Amino acid sequence: MVMVMVVFTTLLVIFVTLVFKVAYDTISFYWLTPRRIKKIMDKQGVHGPKPRFITGNITDMASLVSTSISQDMNTISHDTVDRLLPHFVAWSGQYGKRFIYWNGIEPRLCLTETELIKEFLAKHSTISGKSWMQRQGSKNFVGFGLLMANGEDWHNQRHTVAPAFMGERLKGYSGDMIECTNEMLQSLQIAFDSGKTEVEIGDYLTKLTADIIARTEFGSNYEKGKQIFHLLTKLQVHCAQATRYLCYPGSRFFPNTYNKEIKSWKKEVERLLMEIIQSRKDSVEIGRSHCYGNDLLGILLDEIQKNGGSLNLQLVMDECKTFFFAGHETTALLLTWTTMLLATNPYWQDKVRNEVREVFNGATPSVDQLSKLNVLHMVINESMRLYPPATMLPRMAFEDIVLGDLYIPKGLSIWIPLLAIHHSEELWGKDANEFNPQRFSSKSFMSGRFIPFASGPRNCVGQTFAIMEAKIILAMFISRFSFTISDNYKHAPVTVLTIKPKHGVQICLKPLEP
């Protein structure tokens, strides 16, 4: 009997201890830590809008954005900061260049000073990364691959992934890029020959970049790659909607329609990925192949094996999903916005076309000659300045940081408003909202003000892949067609994780003589 009482008392103590720990951690997470951070920032003169209990400023932001994008823009104006970041415009006007706002219970410091941004991204990459809320918001979409990894996990994943985007391996992807682009150009020619002179070019470019990433990532399994792409697109839209609301522990377990759809699509994506990965493993294990393949997936599996790591299948799937999103979505939008800009600026369209003809003389683009396309490179940079892949660049401090004259306490997220920085008249001049690729003719432009792929050690590992792909596609496209913007085009940029044209981009095509 005494023994039973001892066991019961021990279990009760353990239970009560756990309850108190969970209660304290919850109170600390939702109340104590945010209040501590607020006091620290208040003492440094950094203020912001008053947060509501639990929800912070989420409803304010959602209301401002909903109002700003409720109507299309009257003209094709690139002055989009008011439209896409209305809360930034309102709060920076009231509280200055530095202000703090709240995404639920997560405090966020909005930082626009380029020297501090440059210092933060360059020197503090190992003690900063993605917050719990960001990781929760995207884990059903891209999981915990390189994009969402932190600390030692990020360092190891970066080391494993980087070789896939370097040297001869990078050049090796050009064949798939050229082949897929030729297929798209043939489709456009067929559409024109059948009397269709106006096309929604975004649809063509989205399909093209999906085909390219499916081939470069999955090789002969690219048909399954296309299925994965369609499912990930659905997941992206759902995850983007979720970012407008408060995410809290346990919410993913609610048996609502949203969670059921997320779970179903994620399960199907991972089933398809597992089939591809397992077939590669089987080929190596039975001796049919000496490596996992020359595509991105094969290189990733080979690097894991070469480095002596165990094959974490969930991590491999997360990296595949990350490749798909980062390698397809951002490039498709870069191409779509660049086409829109060239369609509305015939002078620069002709300049690019003349340069392409001079460099390639009608031949298929060569990777070694892409560096000679200086005008096209300037156009691509200007497109990414006006319409960067994302409006914000987020990082959370995992340790206390001294940044210039600011003390950044552990747990504070730093949010860098890329779109606002790229459109700043103070940084770019009075024509900051105009399309002027000439501003990139000098390579000495201030670092810290142009960061479409971030900067520092944690910059985008696939940026060279994306630029190579964009140059090949645009060079081939502009050699075959001239194009103008359609009267049916309605300028209405919106943010769905990335900056997209709400109604697509309609252009009028005219084939050129060979």
TIMAR-886899 format. One record per residue (C-alpha): x, y, z; residue in one letter. Coordinates in steps of 0.1 Angstrom, whole numbers. Layout:
BEGIN
<node <X, Y, Z>, a>
...
//
This chain:
BEGIN
<node <0, 0, 0>, m>
<node <28, 24, 9>, v>
<node <45, 16, -24>, m>
<node <13, 25, -43>, v>
<node <11, 58, -25>, m>
<node <47, 66, -33>, v>
<node <42, 59, -70>, v>
<node <9, 79, -70>, f>
<node <25, 109, -52>, t>
<node <55, 108, -76>, t>
<node <32, 107, -106>, l>
<node <11, 136, -92>, l>
<node <42, 157, -86>, v>
<node <54, 151, -121>, i>
<node <19, 159, -135>, f>
<node <16, 191, -115>, v>
<node <52, 201, -125>, t>
<node <44, 196, -161>, l>
<node <12, 216, -158>, v>
<node <30, 245, -141>, f>
<node <57, 244, -168>, k>
<node <33, 244, -196>, v>
<node <13, 272, -180>, a>
<node <45, 292, -173>, y>
<node <58, 287, -209>, d>
<node <24, 297, -223>, t>
<node <23, 328, -202>, i>
<node <59, 337, -210>, s>
<node <53, 331, -247>, f>
<node <20, 351, -249>, y>
<node <26, 378, -223>, w>
<node <59, 381, -204>, l>
<node <84, 380, -233>, t>
<node <64, 403, -256>, p>
<node <59, 428, -227>, r>
<node <97, 427, -219>, r>
<node <106, 434, -255>, i>
<node <81, 463, -257>, k>
<node <96, 479, -226>, k>
<node <132, 476, -241>, i>
<node <122, 492, -274>, m>
<node <101, 519, -256>, d>
<node <133, 529, -237>, k>
<node <151, 533, -270>, q>
<node <124, 556, -284>, g>
<node <110, 529, -308>, v>
<node <72, 530, -307>, h>
<node <43, 519, -329>, g>
<node <6, 513, -331>, p>
<node <-11, 500, -299>, k>
<node <-16, 462, -302>, p>
<node <-49, 445, -292>, r>
<node <-48, 416, -268>, f>
<node <-36, 384, -284>, i>
<node <-43, 396, -320>, t>
<node <-19, 425, -319>, g>
<node <-22, 446, -351>, n>
<node <-33, 418, -374>, i>
<node <-68, 431, -379>, t>
<node <-55, 466, -386>, d>
<node <-31, 454, -413>, m>
<node <-58, 431, -429>, a>
<node <-82, 460, -430>, s>
<node <-57, 484, -445>, l>
<node <-46, 459, -472>, v>
<node <-82, 449, -480>, s>
<node <-92, 485, -486>, t>
<node <-61, 493, -507>, s>
<node <-64, 464, -531>, i>
<node <-102, 465, -534>, s>
<node <-99, 484, -567>, q>
<node <-76, 481, -596>, d>
<node <-51, 509, -603>, m>
<node <-63, 536, -628>, n>
<node <-31, 536, -648>, t>
<node <0, 514, -652>, i>
<node <18, 530, -623>, s>
<node <47, 513, -605>, h>
<node <41, 534, -573>, d>
<node <27, 503, -555>, t>
<node <39, 508, -519>, v>
<node <7, 525, -508>, d>
<node <-13, 496, -523>, r>
<node <7, 466, -511>, l>
<node <21, 480, -478>, l>
<node <-5, 505, -466>, p>
<node <3, 497, -430>, h>
<node <40, 505, -435>, f>
<node <31, 538, -451>, v>
<node <7, 547, -423>, a>
<node <29, 537, -394>, w>
<node <62, 550, -408>, s>
<node <46, 584, -414>, g>
<node <34, 584, -378>, q>
<node <63, 567, -359>, y>
<node <94, 572, -382>, g>
<node <118, 549, -400>, k>
<node <119, 526, -370>, r>
<node <87, 514, -355>, f>
<node <74, 483, -338>, i>
<node <41, 465, -346>, y>
<node <26, 432, -336>, w>
<node <16, 401, -356>, n>
<node <-5, 385, -329>, g>
<node <18, 382, -299>, i>
<node <50, 384, -321>, e>
<node <67, 419, -320>, p>
<node <82, 430, -352>, r>
<node <106, 458, -357>, l>
<node <103, 475, -391>, c>
<node <138, 485, -403>, l>
<node <145, 506, -434>, t>
<node <180, 520, -427>, e>
<node <203, 504, -453>, t>
<node <235, 504, -433>, e>
<node <218, 486, -404>, l>
<node <202, 462, -428>, i>
<node <235, 454, -444>, k>
<node <252, 449, -411>, e>
<node <223, 427, -398>, f>
<node <222, 404, -428>, l>
<node <260, 401, -431>, a>
<node <270, 396, -395>, k>
<node <241, 380, -377>, h>
<node <230, 352, -400>, s>
<node <239, 325, -375>, t>
<node <219, 339, -346>, i>
<node <188, 350, -366>, s>
<node <163, 332, -387>, g>
<node <126, 323, -392>, k>
<node <103, 327, -363>, s>
<node <79, 301, -348>, w>
<node <49, 318, -365>, m>
<node <66, 319, -399>, q>
<node <76, 283, -397>, r>
<node <41, 272, -386>, q>
<node <25, 293, -413>, g>
<node <45, 276, -441>, s>
<node <53, 241, -428>, k>
<node <24, 225, -446>, n>
<node <36, 242, -478>, f>
<node <74, 240, -479>, v>
<node <81, 223, -446>, g>
<node <114, 229, -428>, f>
<node <136, 229, -458>, g>
<node <164, 254, -464>, l>
<node <140, 283, -467>, l>
<node <126, 278, -432>, m>
<node <156, 262, -414>, a>
<node <175, 278, -386>, n>
<node <209, 276, -369>, g>
<node <229, 244, -374>, e>
<node <201, 229, -394>, d>
<node <203, 257, -419>, w>
<node <241, 256, -421>, h>
<node <240, 218, -428>, n>
<node <212, 221, -454>, q>
<node <229, 250, -471>, r>
<node <262, 230, -473>, h>
<node <242, 201, -488>, t>
<node <222, 221, -513>, v>
<node <247, 246, -526>, a>
<node <267, 222, -549>, p>
<node <235, 218, -570>, a>
<node <237, 254, -580>, f>
<node <274, 258, -589>, m>
<node <297, 254, -619>, g>
<node <291, 228, -645>, e>
<node <261, 214, -627>, r>
<node <244, 248, -630>, l>
<node <252, 250, -667>, k>
<node <239, 215, -672>, g>
<node <203, 227, -665>, y>
<node <204, 250, -696>, s>
<node <195, 222, -720>, g>
<node <161, 216, -702>, d>
<node <155, 254, -701>, m>
<node <161, 258, -738>, i>
<node <140, 228, -747>, e>
<node <110, 238, -726>, c>
<node <112, 274, -739>, t>
<node <111, 262, -775>, n>
<node <80, 243, -766>, e>
<node <64, 274, -752>, m>
<node <74, 295, -783>, l>
<node <58, 269, -805>, q>
<node <26, 271, -785>, s>
<node <25, 309, -789>, l>
<node <31, 306, -826>, q>
<node <3, 280, -829>, i>
<node <-20, 303, -810>, a>
<node <-11, 333, -833>, f>
<node <-16, 312, -864>, d>
<node <-50, 302, -852>, s>
<node <-60, 339, -850>, g>
<node <-52, 345, -813>, k>
<node <-31, 376, -812>, t>
<node <-37, 384, -776>, e>
<node <-25, 360, -748>, v>
<node <-22, 360, -711>, e>
<node <15, 356, -709>, i>
<node <16, 349, -672>, g>
<node <-2, 315, -679>, d>
<node <24, 305, -705>, y>
<node <54, 316, -683>, l>
<node <40, 298, -652>, t>
<node <36, 266, -671>, k>
<node <70, 270, -687>, l>
<node <88, 275, -654>, t>
<node <69, 247, -638>, a>
<node <80, 224, -667>, d>
<node <116, 235, -663>, i>
<node <118, 230, -625>, i>
<node <100, 196, -629>, a>
<node <126, 185, -654>, r>
<node <156, 199, -636>, t>
<node <145, 187, -602>, e>
<node <130, 153, -611>, f>
<node <145, 144, -645>, g>
<node <126, 115, -661>, s>
<node <99, 118, -634>, n>
<node <89, 153, -645>, y>
<node <53, 142, -651>, e>
<node <49, 135, -614>, k>
<node <66, 168, -609>, g>
<node <38, 186, -627>, k>
<node <12, 169, -604>, q>
<node <33, 181, -574>, i>
<node <33, 216, -588>, f>
<node <-5, 218, -591>, h>
<node <-9, 206, -555>, l>
<node <17, 230, -541>, l>
<node <0, 259, -559>, t>
<node <-32, 250, -539>, k>
<node <-12, 248, -507>, l>
<node <4, 282, -514>, q>
<node <-29, 299, -517>, v>
<node <-42, 284, -485>, h>
<node <-10, 292, -465>, c>
<node <-11, 328, -478>, a>
<node <-47, 332, -465>, q>
<node <-36, 318, -431>, a>
<node <-9, 345, -427>, t>
<node <-37, 371, -423>, r>
<node <-49, 354, -391>, y>
<node <-34, 346, -357>, l>
<node <-17, 312, -356>, c>
<node <-16, 296, -321>, y>
<node <-5, 262, -307>, p>
<node <-30, 235, -315>, g>
<node <-49, 253, -342>, s>
<node <-37, 229, -369>, r>
<node <-56, 200, -351>, f>
<node <-90, 216, -355>, f>
<node <-112, 194, -378>, p>
<node <-123, 223, -400>, n>
<node <-124, 223, -438>, t>
<node <-92, 244, -441>, y>
<node <-71, 219, -421>, n>
<node <-87, 189, -438>, k>
<node <-78, 202, -473>, e>
<node <-43, 211, -462>, i>
<node <-37, 177, -447>, k>
<node <-51, 159, -479>, s>
<node <-30, 180, -504>, w>
<node <1, 177, -483>, k>
<node <-3, 139, -480>, k>
<node <-7, 136, -518>, e>
<node <24, 158, -524>, v>
<node <45, 137, -501>, e>
<node <31, 104, -516>, r>
<node <43, 115, -550>, l>
<node <76, 127, -537>, l>
<node <82, 94, -518>, m>
<node <75, 74, -550>, e>
<node <102, 93, -569>, i>
<node <127, 92, -540>, i>
<node <121, 55, -534>, q>
<node <126, 46, -570>, s>
<node <160, 63, -569>, r>
<node <170, 45, -537>, k>
<node <159, 11, -552>, d>
<node <180, 17, -584>, s>
<node <211, 24, -564>, v>
<node <206, -4, -539>, e>
<node <201, -31, -565>, i>
<node <231, -18, -585>, g>
<node <211, -6, -615>, r>
<node <226, 29, -610>, s>
<node <258, 41, -593>, h>
<node <242, 75, -584>, c>
<node <208, 90, -576>, y>
<node <207, 110, -608>, g>
<node <220, 143, -623>, n>
<node <189, 163, -616>, d>
<node <184, 185, -584>, l>
<node <169, 156, -565>, l>
<node <197, 132, -575>, g>
<node <224, 157, -565>, i>
<node <207, 163, -532>, l>
<node <206, 126, -524>, l>
<node <242, 121, -535>, d>
<node <254, 150, -514>, e>
<node <237, 136, -483>, i>
<node <253, 102, -489>, q>
<node <287, 117, -496>, k>
<node <287, 137, -464>, n>
<node <279, 106, -444>, g>
<node <244, 118, -434>, g>
<node <215, 96, -428>, s>
<node <187, 98, -454>, l>
<node <160, 119, -436>, n>
<node <132, 114, -461>, l>
<node <110, 141, -446>, q>
<node <139, 166, -450>, l>
<node <145, 155, -486>, v>
<node <108, 160, -494>, m>
<node <109, 195, -477>, d>
<node <139, 205, -498>, e>
<node <121, 193, -529>, c>
<node <91, 214, -521>, k>
<node <113, 244, -513>, t>
<node <131, 239, -547>, f>
<node <98, 238, -564>, f>
<node <84, 270, -548>, f>
<node <116, 291, -550>, a>
<node <127, 277, -584>, g>
<node <93, 281, -601>, h>
<node <72, 308, -584>, e>
<node <97, 336, -582>, t>
<node <111, 331, -617>, t>
<node <76, 329, -632>, a>
<node <67, 362, -616>, l>
<node <100, 378, -626>, l>
<node <94, 369, -662>, l>
<node <58, 380, -661>, t>
<node <66, 414, -646>, w>
<node <96, 419, -670>, t>
<node <74, 411, -700>, t>
<node <48, 436, -688>, m>
<node <75, 463, -684>, l>
<node <90, 456, -718>, l>
<node <55, 455, -734>, a>
<node <49, 491, -721>, t>
<node <84, 503, -729>, n>
<node <91, 496, -766>, p>
<node <124, 515, -765>, y>
<node <139, 491, -740>, w>
<node <123, 461, -757>, q>
<node <141, 471, -789>, d>
<node <174, 476, -770>, k>
<node <172, 441, -755>, v>
<node <163, 426, -789>, r>
<node <192, 442, -807>, n>
<node <216, 431, -780>, e>
<node <204, 395, -781>, v>
<node <207, 395, -819>, r>
<node <242, 409, -817>, e>
<node <254, 384, -790>, v>
<node <238, 352, -804>, f>
<node <233, 361, -841>, n>
<node <201, 340, -844>, g>
<node <216, 309, -827>, a>
<node <204, 291, -796>, t>
<node <216, 309, -765>, p>
<node <248, 297, -750>, s>
<node <253, 298, -713>, v>
<node <289, 311, -716>, d>
<node <276, 341, -735>, q>
<node <248, 351, -712>, l>
<node <271, 374, -693>, s>
<node <274, 396, -724>, k>
<node <237, 405, -722>, l>
<node <243, 436, -702>, n>
<node <211, 455, -713>, v>
<node <189, 425, -705>, l>
<node <206, 422, -671>, h>
<node <198, 458, -663>, m>
<node <162, 453, -673>, v>
<node <159, 422, -651>, i>
<node <174, 441, -621>, n>
<node <150, 470, -627>, e>
<node <121, 446, -629>, s>
<node <131, 430, -595>, m>
<node <135, 465, -580>, r>
<node <100, 475, -590>, l>
<node <84, 441, -584>, y>
<node <106, 421, -560>, p>
<node <96, 385, -553>, p>
<node <83, 394, -518>, a>
<node <73, 427, -501>, t>
<node <90, 419, -468>, m>
<node <122, 401, -457>, l>
<node <117, 387, -421>, p>
<node <143, 375, -396>, r>
<node <140, 369, -358>, m>
<node <168, 375, -334>, a>
<node <176, 343, -314>, f>
<node <201, 361, -292>, e>
<node <205, 397, -280>, d>
<node <221, 418, -308>, i>
<node <236, 453, -309>, v>
<node <229, 468, -343>, l>
<node <243, 503, -348>, g>
<node <228, 523, -320>, d>
<node <200, 498, -314>, l>
<node <198, 470, -289>, y>
<node <178, 441, -304>, i>
<node <165, 418, -276>, p>
<node <162, 380, -282>, k>
<node <128, 372, -296>, g>
<node <123, 404, -316>, l>
<node <116, 399, -353>, s>
<node <132, 423, -377>, i>
<node <111, 429, -408>, w>
<node <127, 446, -438>, i>
<node <102, 462, -462>, p>
<node <119, 453, -495>, l>
<node <92, 469, -516>, l>
<node <94, 502, -497>, a>
<node <132, 503, -498>, i>
<node <133, 495, -536>, h>
<node <109, 524, -542>, h>
<node <125, 549, -518>, s>
<node <130, 583, -534>, e>
<node <157, 590, -508>, e>
<node <177, 560, -520>, l>
<node <168, 560, -557>, w>
<node <159, 595, -566>, g>
<node <128, 613, -578>, k>
<node <122, 587, -605>, d>
<node <121, 558, -580>, a>
<node <87, 547, -592>, n>
<node <96, 548, -629>, e>
<node <110, 520, -651>, f>
<node <146, 531, -658>, n>
<node <170, 502, -663>, p>
<node <198, 526, -669>, q>
<node <202, 531, -632>, r>
<node <219, 497, -631>, f>
<node <245, 506, -657>, s>
<node <269, 513, -628>, s>
<node <278, 483, -606>, k>
<node <287, 506, -578>, s>
<node <251, 511, -566>, f>
<node <248, 512, -528>, m>
<node <246, 477, -513>, s>
<node <217, 473, -489>, g>
<node <192, 491, -510>, r>
<node <188, 464, -537>, f>
<node <182, 431, -521>, i>
<node <156, 410, -541>, p>
<node <174, 378, -531>, f>
<node <184, 390, -496>, a>
<node <221, 393, -489>, s>
<node <248, 380, -467>, g>
<node <254, 343, -459>, p>
<node <217, 336, -459>, r>
<node <210, 349, -494>, n>
<node <190, 329, -520>, c>
<node <211, 298, -529>, v>
<node <193, 295, -563>, g>
<node <196, 331, -575>, q>
<node <222, 323, -602>, t>
<node <198, 295, -614>, f>
<node <169, 320, -615>, a>
<node <188, 347, -634>, i>
<node <203, 322, -659>, m>
<node <168, 308, -666>, e>
<node <153, 343, -669>, a>
<node <180, 354, -694>, k>
<node <176, 323, -716>, i>
<node <138, 325, -717>, i>
<node <136, 363, -723>, l>
<node <164, 361, -750>, a>
<node <146, 334, -769>, m>
<node <111, 350, -765>, f>
<node <122, 385, -776>, i>
<node <140, 370, -806>, s>
<node <108, 354, -819>, r>
<node <81, 380, -810>, f>
<node <75, 416, -805>, s>
<node <47, 425, -781>, f>
<node <27, 454, -767>, t>
<node <4, 456, -737>, i>
<node <-32, 448, -744>, s>
<node <-60, 473, -738>, d>
<node <-76, 446, -717>, n>
<node <-47, 446, -692>, y>
<node <-57, 459, -658>, k>
<node <-29, 469, -635>, h>
<node <-36, 454, -601>, a>
<node <-6, 439, -582>, p>
<node <-16, 419, -551>, v>
<node <4, 399, -526>, t>
<node <-1, 361, -522>, v>
<node <32, 354, -504>, l>
<node <47, 369, -536>, t>
<node <37, 399, -557>, i>
<node <14, 388, -585>, k>
<node <-7, 405, -612>, p>
<node <-43, 400, -600>, k>
<node <-58, 397, -635>, h>
<node <-27, 383, -653>, g>
<node <-8, 402, -680>, v>
<node <-24, 404, -714>, q>
<node <-1, 412, -743>, i>
<node <-6, 414, -781>, c>
<node <20, 393, -800>, l>
<node <35, 397, -834>, k>
<node <60, 371, -848>, p>
<node <92, 384, -861>, l>
<node <109, 373, -893>, e>
<node <136, 346, -887>, p>
//
